[in-house]
Amino acid sequence: MPLGGRSTVENRLWKVRKRRGLEQKQVAYLLNHQTADQVSRYELGTRSPTLETALLLEMIYGAPLRILYKDLYERLQAELQDRLEHVPQLKERLSEFLNQDGMREYCAYGELVRTGHPAQADQIKARRHATELVKRLAYL
């Protein structure tokens, strides 16, 4: 536990930043921070970003918040699932968003297809995305 008794929030910010080949100074600039100190605090988990900053981090790193803060996401997901188990009416009302594992994974391309009549450009993007996923699975 850090000084002052504050807890830390586990995250993957450092790992994702390194994979992207970015320096803390560069990320600080993109976040409009004066120094890299704040980026360091985010990575160490001693400071949580504001919602605006978290969304910028998602854009900069090209990874959703649920991946950047995977442990926190999974803890909150379990807590929500537990709450839903105690209120069947809510669970039933939200059933379209749930699967047997708890929460349905969000897929932007899936949302495009579910709109009913996606534009041809969106159909092409969705096909390309699905094809890329299948190719990646073939190499596992």
C-alpha positions as CSV (number, residue, x, y, z in Angstrom):
1,M,0.0,0.0,0.0
2,P,1.4,3.4,-0.9
3,L,2.3,6.1,1.6
4,G,-0.7,7.7,3.3
5,G,-2.6,4.4,3.4
6,R,-4.2,4.9,0.0
7,S,-4.9,1.8,-2.1
8,T,-3.8,1.4,-5.6
9,V,-5.8,0.5,-8.7
10,E,-4.3,-2.3,-10.8
11,N,-4.1,-1.4,-14.4
12,R,-2.3,-2.2,-17.7
13,L,-1.4,1.3,-18.6
14,W,2.4,0.8,-18.4
15,K,2.3,-2.4,-20.4
16,V,0.1,-0.9,-23.2
17,R,2.1,2.3,-23.3
18,K,5.3,0.3,-23.8
19,R,3.7,-1.9,-26.5
20,R,2.7,1.3,-28.3
21,G,6.3,2.5,-28.1
22,L,5.3,5.7,-26.3
23,E,7.1,7.6,-23.6
24,Q,5.4,9.0,-20.5
25,K,6.2,12.5,-21.8
26,Q,4.5,11.9,-25.1
27,V,1.4,10.6,-23.3
28,A,1.4,13.5,-20.9
29,Y,1.5,15.9,-23.9
30,L,-1.4,14.1,-25.6
31,L,-3.3,14.3,-22.3
32,N,-2.4,18.1,-22.1
33,H,-0.5,17.5,-18.8
34,Q,2.4,19.7,-18.0
35,T,4.7,16.9,-16.8
36,A,4.8,13.1,-17.0
37,D,4.3,12.8,-13.2
38,Q,0.6,12.4,-13.5
39,V,1.0,9.6,-16.2
40,S,3.4,7.9,-13.8
41,R,0.8,8.1,-11.0
42,Y,-1.9,6.6,-13.3
43,E,0.4,3.8,-14.2
44,L,1.3,3.1,-10.6
45,G,-2.3,3.1,-9.7
46,T,-1.9,5.7,-7.0
47,R,-4.1,8.1,-8.9
48,S,-7.1,7.4,-11.0
49,P,-7.7,9.5,-14.1
50,T,-10.9,11.6,-14.6
51,L,-13.4,10.2,-17.0
52,E,-12.2,12.6,-19.7
53,T,-8.6,11.5,-19.2
54,A,-9.6,7.8,-19.1
55,L,-11.3,8.2,-22.4
56,L,-8.3,10.0,-23.9
57,L,-6.1,7.1,-22.6
58,E,-8.5,4.7,-24.4
59,M,-8.0,6.6,-27.6
60,I,-4.3,7.0,-27.3
61,Y,-3.7,3.4,-26.5
62,G,-6.4,2.0,-28.8
63,A,-7.6,-0.3,-26.0
64,P,-11.0,-0.1,-24.2
65,L,-11.1,0.9,-20.5
66,R,-12.2,-2.6,-19.6
67,I,-8.8,-3.8,-20.9
68,L,-6.7,-1.0,-19.4
69,Y,-8.4,-1.5,-16.0
70,K,-9.1,-5.3,-16.4
71,D,-9.0,-6.2,-12.7
72,L,-11.3,-3.3,-11.7
73,Y,-13.6,-4.1,-14.6
74,E,-13.9,-7.8,-13.6
75,R,-14.4,-6.9,-9.9
76,L,-17.2,-4.5,-10.8
77,Q,-18.7,-7.0,-13.2
78,A,-18.8,-9.6,-10.5
79,E,-20.4,-7.2,-8.0
80,L,-23.1,-6.2,-10.6
81,Q,-23.8,-9.8,-11.4
82,D,-24.2,-10.5,-7.7
83,R,-26.6,-7.6,-7.3
84,L,-28.6,-8.8,-10.3
85,E,-28.9,-12.3,-8.8
86,H,-30.7,-10.7,-5.8
87,V,-33.2,-8.8,-7.9
88,P,-34.8,-11.1,-10.5
89,Q,-36.9,-8.3,-12.0
90,L,-33.8,-6.3,-12.9
91,K,-32.0,-9.4,-14.2
92,E,-34.9,-10.2,-16.4
93,R,-35.1,-6.6,-17.7
94,L,-31.4,-6.6,-18.5
95,S,-31.3,-10.2,-19.8
96,E,-30.6,-9.0,-23.4
97,F,-27.3,-7.5,-22.2
98,L,-26.3,-10.6,-20.2
99,N,-24.9,-13.9,-21.1
100,Q,-24.1,-16.9,-19.0
101,D,-20.8,-15.4,-18.0
102,G,-22.3,-12.2,-16.7
103,M,-21.9,-9.4,-19.2
104,R,-21.9,-9.5,-23.0
105,E,-18.7,-8.2,-24.6
106,Y,-19.2,-5.0,-26.5
107,C,-18.3,-5.1,-30.2
108,A,-18.7,-1.9,-32.2
109,Y,-19.0,-4.0,-35.4
110,G,-21.7,-6.1,-33.8
111,E,-23.6,-2.9,-33.0
112,L,-23.3,-1.8,-36.6
113,V,-24.8,-5.1,-37.8
114,R,-27.6,-5.0,-35.2
115,T,-28.8,-1.6,-36.4
116,G,-30.8,-3.5,-39.0
117,H,-29.6,-1.7,-42.2
118,P,-25.9,-0.8,-41.9
119,A,-24.4,1.2,-44.6
120,Q,-22.3,-0.7,-47.2
121,A,-19.1,0.9,-45.8
122,D,-20.1,-0.4,-42.3
123,Q,-20.8,-3.9,-43.7
124,I,-17.4,-3.9,-45.3
125,K,-15.7,-2.9,-42.1
126,A,-17.6,-5.6,-40.1
127,R,-16.6,-8.3,-42.7
128,R,-13.0,-7.2,-42.6
129,H,-13.0,-7.2,-38.8
130,A,-14.6,-10.7,-38.6
131,T,-12.1,-12.0,-41.2
132,E,-9.2,-10.7,-39.2
133,L,-10.4,-12.3,-36.0
134,V,-10.9,-15.7,-37.7
135,K,-7.3,-15.4,-39.2
136,R,-5.9,-14.6,-35.7
137,L,-7.8,-17.6,-34.2
138,A,-6.3,-19.9,-36.8
139,Y,-2.8,-19.0,-35.6
140,L,-3.5,-19.7,-31.9
